[in-house]
Amino acid sequence: MARFKKDTKSGTPKINTASLPDIIFMLLFFFMVTTTLRETQLFVRTQLPFATEVQTLERKSLVSHIYIGPPFQTRIFGTEPRIQLQDQFATVDDIASFISAEREARAEAERPLMTTSLKVDRETTMGIVTDVKQELRQVNALRINYSTARGEIPREGLR
């Protein structure tokens, strides 16, 4: 009489990984599209003033930002308003080199379209803002934008 042997190899079946690269690339593409890169780490407080007539800038790639306000770390840097260019504190004298570096980074045709956006804290006095504007005039950066928050001025904010 013939005997039939049972196959005793009853392990778990292998997982099909043929579609795994497709899933990984789909996730990679999703995160590349939805992620925004950090532009600048702020060291100064910029609570923007309110305005009712607000316009958005067309080409944000041609905008250079200058931040003015009191520093977050008041124990180290004090409470006086400071100027921030890119990721570092600066003085009014540094603005000329900042604007020239921004111009050099752009194409020749885009240079006249460049805009300098001032993001100034609402509690900052106009003295430092006037100094920055005078320096911008000297380097012929005449397209200036004041960044604001859309909305009405709160009644308790009026003095």
Buried (B, 14 or more C-beta within 10 A) or exposed (E): EEEEEEEEEEEEEEEEEEEEEEEEEEEEEEEEEEEEEEEEEBBBBBEBBBBEEEEEEEEEEBBBBBBBBBBEEEEEBEEEBBBBBBEEBBEEEBBBEBBEEBBEEBEEEEEEBBBBBBBBBBEBEEEBBEBBBEBBEEBEBEBBBEBBEEEEEEEEEEE
